[in-house]
């Protein structure tokens, strides 16, 4: 935690020498090498920890993370599903299961697991936005709109969500509503010219030429 990784490695090695089958010692050593980017070695150490203590939650979770970092999605999913069976309420585990399904292109399973996660953390804007993105990819605009709007309600500063909602209302020719999202984006990123241009464009399309002119001048 203090950033002194060499000392951490030294003490982890001492703990393993003291007890080669200590899951906690193996997890600590795995954490040290993971931080150094040695993911294969970390995976080996976390696997050893699971072998020493099959229900060691830290070892299982970190093993799943190592599988993901290496790119072994099936192995990662198997680990997180095992963890979910042990700790069904763990939201971090639910997120990884949903994320792995999404990364593997299984939209239906990803939606299922993100909705399970959403039921546990209904005010998490990131989960809601992720559902919006998946529904957008699936060309279900009504559901995408619902989840992006819910995400905005809980966290009105996500630029991707603001951009999508603004574009949605422009597409629907509801320019007055689109303006509010582009204006908020312009407040968050005042040096990004495109948001003010979008505001001006909305005013122009709705026939408010004087307002559009003022925004273009600004």
C-alpha positions as protocol buffer text, in pm:
chain_id: "A"
residue {
  index: 1
  type: UNK
  ca { x: 0 y: 0 z: 0 }
}
residue {
  index: 2
  type: UNK
  ca { x: 296 y: 236 z: 55 }
}
residue {
  index: 3
  type: UNK
  ca { x: 434 y: 164 z: -292 }
}
residue {
  index: 4
  type: UNK
  ca { x: 744 y: -13 z: -163 }
}
residue {
  index: 5
  type: UNK
  ca { x: 698 y: -316 z: -386 }
}
residue {
  index: 6
  type: UNK
  ca { x: 1048 y: -457 z: -339 }
}
residue {
  index: 7
  type: UNK
  ca { x: 999 y: -481 z: 35 }
}
residue {
  index: 8
  type: UNK
  ca { x: 656 y: -630 z: -27 }
}
residue {
  index: 9
  type: UNK
  ca { x: 811 y: -898 z: -249 }
}
residue {
  index: 10
  type: UNK
  ca { x: 1078 y: -973 z: 11 }
}
residue {
  index: 11
  type: UNK
  ca { x: 826 y: -1021 z: 290 }
}
residue {
  index: 12
  type: UNK
  ca { x: 595 y: -1224 z: 62 }
}
residue {
  index: 13
  type: UNK
  ca { x: 888 y: -1455 z: -18 }
}
residue {
  index: 14
  type: UNK
  ca { x: 964 y: -1490 z: 352 }
}
residue {
  index: 15
  type: UNK
  ca { x: 602 y: -1584 z: 421 }
}
residue {
  index: 16
  type: UNK
  ca { x: 605 y: -1848 z: 144 }
}
residue {
  index: 17
  type: UNK
  ca { x: 932 y: -1995 z: 275 }
}
residue {
  index: 18
  type: UNK
  ca { x: 773 y: -2016 z: 618 }
}
residue {
  index: 19
  type: UNK
  ca { x: 463 y: -2192 z: 482 }
}
residue {
  index: 20
  type: UNK
  ca { x: 465 y: -2303 z: 116 }
}
residue {
  index: 21
  type: UNK
  ca { x: 94 y: -2387 z: 135 }
}
residue {
  index: 22
  type: UNK
  ca { x: -32 y: -2060 z: 284 }
}
residue {
  index: 23
  type: UNK
  ca { x: -298 y: -1921 z: 51 }
}
residue {
  index: 24
  type: UNK
  ca { x: -258 y: -1574 z: 198 }
}
residue {
  index: 25
  type: UNK
  ca { x: 118 y: -1575 z: 141 }
}
residue {
  index: 26
  type: UNK
  ca { x: 72 y: -1690 z: -218 }
}
residue {
  index: 27
  type: UNK
  ca { x: -192 y: -1422 z: -277 }
}
residue {
  index: 28
  type: UNK
  ca { x: 40 y: -1155 z: -142 }
}
residue {
  index: 29
  type: UNK
  ca { x: 323 y: -1268 z: -369 }
}
residue {
  index: 30
  type: UNK
  ca { x: 78 y: -1283 z: -661 }
}
residue {
  index: 31
  type: UNK
  ca { x: -31 y: -927 z: -590 }
}
residue {
  index: 32
  type: UNK
  ca { x: 330 y: -811 z: -592 }
}
residue {
  index: 33
  type: UNK
  ca { x: 411 y: -963 z: -932 }
}
residue {
  index: 34
  type: UNK
  ca { x: 74 y: -853 z: -1076 }
}
residue {
  index: 35
  type: UNK
  ca { x: 161 y: -492 z: -995 }
}
residue {
  index: 36
  type: UNK
  ca { x: 487 y: -539 z: -1187 }
}
residue {
  index: 37
  type: UNK
  ca { x: 293 y: -661 z: -1491 }
}
residue {
  index: 38
  type: UNK
  ca { x: 402 y: -1025 z: -1460 }
}
residue {
  index: 39
  type: UNK
  ca { x: 50 y: -1156 z: -1520 }
}
residue {
  index: 40
  type: UNK
  ca { x: 140 y: -1515 z: -1609 }
}
residue {
  index: 41
  type: UNK
  ca { x: 339 y: -1557 z: -1288 }
}
residue {
  index: 42
  type: UNK
  ca { x: 61 y: -1388 z: -1093 }
}
residue {
  index: 43
  type: UNK
  ca { x: -191 y: -1629 z: -1244 }
}
residue {
  index: 44
  type: UNK
  ca { x: 27 y: -1923 z: -1144 }
}
residue {
  index: 45
  type: UNK
  ca { x: 58 y: -1798 z: -785 }
}
residue {
  index: 46
  type: UNK
  ca { x: -315 y: -1731 z: -751 }
}
residue {
  index: 47
  type: UNK
  ca { x: -385 y: -2081 z: -892 }
}
residue {
  index: 48
  type: UNK
  ca { x: -147 y: -2222 z: -632 }
}
residue {
  index: 49
  type: UNK
  ca { x: -334 y: -2029 z: -363 }
}
residue {
  index: 50
  type: UNK
  ca { x: -666 y: -2174 z: -481 }
}
residue {
  index: 51
  type: UNK
  ca { x: -507 y: -2519 z: -477 }
}
residue {
  index: 52
  type: UNK
  ca { x: -401 y: -2463 z: -115 }
}
residue {
  index: 53
  type: UNK
  ca { x: -738 y: -2319 z: -10 }
}
residue {
  index: 54
  type: UNK
  ca { x: -1020 y: -2381 z: -257 }
}
residue {
  index: 55
  type: UNK
  ca { x: -1255 y: -2121 z: -108 }
}
residue {
  index: 56
  type: UNK
  ca { x: -1001 y: -1840 z: -68 }
}
residue {
  index: 57
  type: UNK
  ca { x: -1206 y: -1552 z: -210 }
}
residue {
  index: 58
  type: UNK
  ca { x: -908 y: -1320 z: -263 }
}
residue {
  index: 59
  type: UNK
  ca { x: -721 y: -1588 z: -459 }
}
residue {
  index: 60
  type: UNK
  ca { x: -1023 y: -1666 z: -676 }
}
residue {
  index: 61
  type: UNK
  ca { x: -1101 y: -1303 z: -749 }
}
residue {
  index: 62
  type: UNK
  ca { x: -742 y: -1215 z: -834 }
}
residue {
  index: 63
  type: UNK
  ca { x: -713 y: -1529 z: -1045 }
}
residue {
  index: 64
  type: UNK
  ca { x: -1014 y: -1414 z: -1245 }
}
residue {
  index: 65
  type: UNK
  ca { x: -860 y: -1068 z: -1290 }
}
residue {
  index: 66
  type: UNK
  ca { x: -533 y: -1228 z: -1406 }
}
residue {
  index: 67
  type: UNK
  ca { x: -717 y: -1442 z: -1662 }
}
residue {
  index: 68
  type: UNK
  ca { x: -889 y: -1128 z: -1792 }
}
residue {
  index: 69
  type: UNK
  ca { x: -564 y: -931 z: -1810 }
}
residue {
  index: 70
  type: UNK
  ca { x: -397 y: -1211 z: -2007 }
}
residue {
  index: 71
  type: UNK
  ca { x: -699 y: -1238 z: -2238 }
}
residue {
  index: 72
  type: UNK
  ca { x: -823 y: -1582 z: -2134 }
}
residue {
  index: 73
  type: UNK
  ca { x: -1192 y: -1490 z: -2117 }
}
residue {
  index: 74
  type: UNK
  ca { x: -1335 y: -1846 z: -2080 }
}
residue {
  index: 75
  type: UNK
  ca { x: -1110 y: -1918 z: -1783 }
}
residue {
  index: 76
  type: UNK
  ca { x: -1194 y: -1581 z: -1627 }
}
residue {
  index: 77
  type: UNK
  ca { x: -1567 y: -1643 z: -1669 }
}
residue {
  index: 78
  type: UNK
  ca { x: -1540 y: -1986 z: -1509 }
}
residue {
  index: 79
  type: UNK
  ca { x: -1364 y: -1837 z: -1206 }
}
residue {
  index: 80
  type: UNK
  ca { x: -1611 y: -1552 z: -1161 }
}
residue {
  index: 81
  type: UNK
  ca { x: -1907 y: -1789 z: -1198 }
}
residue {
  index: 82
  type: UNK
  ca { x: -1756 y: -2003 z: -921 }
}
residue {
  index: 83
  type: UNK
  ca { x: -1714 y: -1691 z: -709 }
}
residue {
  index: 84
  type: UNK
  ca { x: -2074 y: -1591 z: -779 }
}
residue {
  index: 85
  type: UNK
  ca { x: -2190 y: -1928 z: -648 }
}
residue {
  index: 86
  type: UNK
  ca { x: -1999 y: -1862 z: -325 }
}
residue {
  index: 87
  type: UNK
  ca { x: -2082 y: -1490 z: -293 }
}
residue {
  index: 88
  type: UNK
  ca { x: -2400 y: -1425 z: -497 }
}
residue {
  index: 89
  type: UNK
  ca { x: -2434 y: -1067 z: -369 }
}
residue {
  index: 90
  type: UNK
  ca { x: -2082 y: -954 z: -467 }
}
residue {
  index: 91
  type: UNK
  ca { x: -2139 y: -671 z: -716 }
}
residue {
  index: 92
  type: UNK
  ca { x: -1778 y: -671 z: -841 }
}
residue {
  index: 93
  type: UNK
  ca { x: -1816 y: -1034 z: -945 }
}
residue {
  index: 94
  type: UNK
  ca { x: -2146 y: -964 z: -1120 }
}
residue {
  index: 95
  type: UNK
  ca { x: -1982 y: -679 z: -1312 }
}
residue {
  index: 96
  type: UNK
  ca { x: -1700 y: -902 z: -1436 }
}
residue {
  index: 97
  type: UNK
  ca { x: -1942 y: -1175 z: -1547 }
}
residue {
  index: 98
  type: UNK
  ca { x: -2150 y: -921 z: -1740 }
}
residue {
  index: 99
  type: UNK
  ca { x: -1840 y: -755 z: -1885 }
}
residue {
  index: 100
  type: UNK
  ca { x: -1696 y: -1088 z: -2003 }
}
residue {
  index: 101
  type: UNK
  ca { x: -2020 y: -1183 z: -2175 }
}
residue {
  index: 102
  type: UNK
  ca { x: -2030 y: -842 z: -2342 }
}
residue {
  index: 103
  type: UNK
  ca { x: -1666 y: -868 z: -2449 }
}
residue {
  index: 104
  type: UNK
  ca { x: -1739 y: -1211 z: -2596 }
}
residue {
  index: 105
  type: UNK
  ca { x: -2022 y: -1073 z: -2808 }
}
residue {
  index: 106
  type: UNK
  ca { x: -2305 y: -1244 z: -2617 }
}
residue {
  index: 107
  type: UNK
  ca { x: -2538 y: -946 z: -2588 }
}
residue {
  index: 108
  type: UNK
  ca { x: -2830 y: -1141 z: -2442 }
}
residue {
  index: 109
  type: UNK
  ca { x: -2620 y: -1283 z: -2157 }
}
residue {
  index: 110
  type: UNK
  ca { x: -2453 y: -945 z: -2100 }
}
residue {
  index: 111
  type: UNK
  ca { x: -2792 y: -774 z: -2070 }
}
residue {
  index: 112
  type: UNK
  ca { x: -2912 y: -1043 z: -1831 }
}
residue {
  index: 113
  type: UNK
  ca { x: -2613 y: -1004 z: -1598 }
}
residue {
  index: 114
  type: UNK
  ca { x: -2599 y: -625 z: -1616 }
}
residue {
  index: 115
  type: UNK
  ca { x: -2968 y: -619 z: -1520 }
}
residue {
  index: 116
  type: UNK
  ca { x: -2897 y: -849 z: -1226 }
}
residue {
  index: 117
  type: UNK
  ca { x: -2620 y: -609 z: -1127 }
}
residue {
  index: 118
  type: UNK
  ca { x: -2851 y: -310 z: -1179 }
}
residue {
  index: 119
  type: UNK
  ca { x: -3098 y: -466 z: -936 }
}
residue {
  index: 120
  type: UNK
  ca { x: -2822 y: -472 z: -673 }
}
residue {
  index: 121
  type: UNK
  ca { x: -2696 y: -118 z: -745 }
}
residue {
  index: 122
  type: UNK
  ca { x: -2991 y: 63 z: -909 }
}
residue {
  index: 123
  type: UNK
  ca { x: -2827 y: 407 z: -891 }
}
residue {
  index: 124
  type: UNK
  ca { x: -2497 y: 311 z: -1056 }
}
residue {
  index: 125
  type: UNK
  ca { x: -2482 y: 533 z: -1364 }
}
residue {
  index: 126
  type: UNK
  ca { x: -2201 y: 331 z: -1521 }
}
residue {
  index: 127
  type: UNK
  ca { x: -2405 y: 10 z: -1522 }
}
residue {
  index: 128
  type: UNK
  ca { x: -2705 y: 192 z: -1670 }
}
residue {
  index: 129
  type: UNK
  ca { x: -2488 y: 349 z: -1941 }
}
residue {
  index: 130
  type: UNK
  ca { x: -2337 y: 10 z: -2023 }
}
residue {
  index: 131
  type: UNK
  ca { x: -2686 y: -132 z: -2076 }
}
residue {
  index: 132
  type: UNK
  ca { x: -2761 y: 165 z: -2301 }
}
residue {
  index: 133
  type: UNK
  ca { x: -2452 y: 92 z: -2510 }
}
residue {
  index: 134
  type: UNK
  ca { x: -2545 y: -274 z: -2553 }
}
residue {
  index: 135
  type: UNK
  ca { x: -2902 y: -194 z: -2653 }
}
residue {
  index: 136
  type: UNK
  ca { x: -2768 y: 67 z: -2896 }
}
residue {
  index: 137
  type: UNK
  ca { x: -2550 y: -201 z: -3058 }
}
residue {
  index: 138
  type: UNK
  ca { x: -2855 y: -426 z: -3077 }
}
residue {
  index: 139
  type: UNK
  ca { x: -3050 y: -148 z: -3255 }
}
residue {
  index: 140
  type: UNK
  ca { x: -3307 y: -130 z: -2974 }
}
residue {
  index: 141
  type: UNK
  ca { x: -3329 y: 249 z: -2958 }
}
residue {
  index: 142
  type: UNK
  ca { x: -3618 y: 259 z: -2711 }
}
residue {
  index: 143
  type: UNK
  ca { x: -3429 y: 56 z: -2450 }
}
residue {
  index: 144
  type: UNK
  ca { x: -3106 y: 241 z: -2521 }
}
residue {
  index: 145
  type: UNK
  ca { x: -3285 y: 573 z: -2461 }
}
residue {
  index: 146
  type: UNK
  ca { x: -3434 y: 444 z: -2136 }
}
residue {
  index: 147
  type: UNK
  ca { x: -3102 y: 335 z: -1989 }
}
residue {
  index: 148
  type: UNK
  ca { x: -2902 y: 636 z: -2111 }
}
residue {
  index: 149
  type: UNK
  ca { x: -3163 y: 869 z: -1962 }
}
residue {
  index: 150
  type: UNK
  ca { x: -3154 y: 679 z: -1632 }
}
residue {
  index: 151
  type: UNK
  ca { x: -2776 y: 700 z: -1635 }
}
residue {
  index: 152
  type: UNK
  ca { x: -2796 y: 1074 z: -1694 }
}
residue {
  index: 153
  type: UNK
  ca { x: -3041 y: 1111 z: -1405 }
}
residue {
  index: 154
  type: UNK
  ca { x: -2787 y: 970 z: -1160 }
}
residue {
  index: 155
  type: UNK
  ca { x: -2472 y: 1115 z: -1316 }
}
residue {
  index: 156
  type: UNK
  ca { x: -2533 y: 1406 z: -1554 }
}
residue {
  index: 157
  type: UNK
  ca { x: -2165 y: 1450 z: -1645 }
}
residue {
  index: 158
  type: UNK
  ca { x: -2089 y: 1149 z: -1865 }
}
residue {
  index: 159
  type: UNK
  ca { x: -1992 y: 1299 z: -2201 }
}
residue {
  index: 160
  type: UNK
  ca { x: -2080 y: 985 z: -2397 }
}
residue {
  index: 161
  type: UNK
  ca { x: -2426 y: 976 z: -2243 }
}
residue {
  index: 162
  type: UNK
  ca { x: -2480 y: 1347 z: -2306 }
}
residue {
  index: 163
  type: UNK
  ca { x: -2369 y: 1309 z: -2666 }
}
residue {
  index: 164
  type: UNK
  ca { x: -2600 y: 1013 z: -2728 }
}
residue {
  index: 165
  type: UNK
  ca { x: -2904 y: 1181 z: -2571 }
}
residue {
  index: 166
  type: UNK
  ca { x: -2842 y: 1504 z: -2759 }
}
residue {
  index: 167
  type: UNK
  ca { x: -2808 y: 1317 z: -3088 }
}
residue {
  index: 168
  type: UNK
  ca { x: -3122 y: 1115 z: -3009 }
}
residue {
  index: 169
  type: UNK
  ca { x: -3333 y: 1428 z: -2969 }
}
residue {
  index: 170
  type: UNK
  ca { x: -3180 y: 1585 z: -3281 }
}
residue {
  index: 171
  type: UNK
  ca { x: -3273 y: 1271 z: -3475 }
}
residue {
  index: 172
  type: UNK
  ca { x: -3625 y: 1298 z: -3330 }
}
residue {
  index: 173
  type: UNK
  ca { x: -3632 y: 1668 z: -3432 }
}
residue {
  index: 174
  type: UNK
  ca { x: -3685 y: 1769 z: -3069 }
}
residue {
  index: 175
  type: UNK
  ca { x: -3422 y: 2039 z: -3080 }
}
residue {
  index: 176
  type: UNK
  ca { x: -3522 y: 2221 z: -2761 }
}
residue {
  index: 177
  type: UNK
  ca { x: -3457 y: 1905 z: -2559 }
}
residue {
  index: 178
  type: UNK
  ca { x: -3132 y: 1837 z: -2744 }
}
residue {
  index: 179
  type: UNK
  ca { x: -3005 y: 2186 z: -2653 }
}
residue {
  index: 180
  type: UNK
  ca { x: -3011 y: 2111 z: -2280 }
}
residue {
  index: 181
  type: UNK
  ca { x: -2775 y: 1814 z: -2321 }
}
residue {
  index: 182
  type: UNK
  ca { x: -2535 y: 1994 z: -2553 }
}
residue {
  index: 183
  type: UNK
  ca { x: -2531 y: 2300 z: -2324 }
}
residue {
  index: 184
  type: UNK
  ca { x: -2439 y: 2080 z: -2029 }
}
residue {
  index: 185
  type: UNK
  ca { x: -2163 y: 1918 z: -2234 }
}
residue {
  index: 186
  type: UNK
  ca { x: -2036 y: 2266 z: -2325 }
}
residue {
  index: 187
  type: UNK
  ca { x: -2022 y: 2357 z: -1955 }
}
residue {
  index: 188
  type: UNK
  ca { x: -1825 y: 2043 z: -1872 }
}
residue {
  index: 189
  type: UNK
  ca { x: -1585 y: 2083 z: -2167 }
}
residue {
  index: 190
  type: UNK
  ca { x: -1580 y: 2458 z: -2241 }
}
residue {
  index: 191
  type: UNK
  ca { x: -1276 y: 2433 z: -2468 }
}
residue {
  index: 192
  type: UNK
  ca { x: -1441 y: 2174 z: -2693 }
}
residue {
  index: 193
  type: UNK
  ca { x: -1594 y: 2383 z: -2973 }
}
residue {
  index: 194
  type: UNK
  ca { x: -1822 y: 2114 z: -3111 }
}
residue {
  index: 195
  type: UNK
  ca { x: -2068 y: 2135 z: -2821 }
}
residue {
  index: 196
  type: UNK
  ca { x: -2136 y: 2505 z: -2874 }
}
residue {
  index: 197
  type: UNK
  ca { x: -2171 y: 2437 z: -3247 }
}
residue {
  index: 198
  type: UNK
  ca { x: -2429 y: 2170 z: -3169 }
}
residue {
  index: 199
  type: UNK
  ca { x: -2618 y: 2416 z: -2947 }
}
residue {
  index: 200
  type: UNK
  ca { x: -2618 y: 2675 z: -3226 }
}
residue {
  index: 201
  type: UNK
  ca { x: -2726 y: 2414 z: -3479 }
}
residue {
  index: 202
  type: UNK
  ca { x: -3022 y: 2313 z: -3263 }
}
residue {
  index: 203
  type: UNK
  ca { x: -3133 y: 2677 z: -3227 }
}
residue {
  index: 204
  type: UNK
  ca { x: -3101 y: 2724 z: -3603 }
}
residue {
  index: 205
  type: UNK
  ca { x: -3300 y: 2410 z: -3683 }
}
residue {
  index: 206
  type: UNK
  ca { x: -3578 y: 2513 z: -3446 }
}
residue {
  index: 207
  type: UNK
  ca { x: -3600 y: 2854 z: -3614 }
}
residue {
  index: 208
  type: UNK
  ca { x: -3436 y: 3051 z: -3332 }
}
residue {
  index: 209
  type: UNK
  ca { x: -3195 y: 3228 z: -3565 }
}
residue {
  index: 210
  type: UNK
  ca { x: -3109 y: 3515 z: -3330 }
}
residue {
  index: 211
  type: UNK
  ca { x: -3007 y: 3269 z: -3056 }
}
residue {
  index: 212
  type: UNK
  ca { x: -2810 y: 3063 z: -3305 }
}
residue {
  index: 213
  type: UNK
  ca { x: -2631 y: 3376 z: -3425 }
}
residue {
  index: 214
  type: UNK
  ca { x: -2535 y: 3473 z: -3068 }
}
residue {
  index: 215
  type: UNK
  ca { x: -2394 y: 3129 z: -3000 }
}
residue {
  index: 216
  type: UNK
  ca { x: -2196 y: 3126 z: -3325 }
}
residue {
  index: 217
  type: UNK
  ca { x: -2050 y: 3468 z: -3235 }
}
residue {
  index: 218
  type: UNK
  ca { x: -1953 y: 3350 z: -2888 }
}
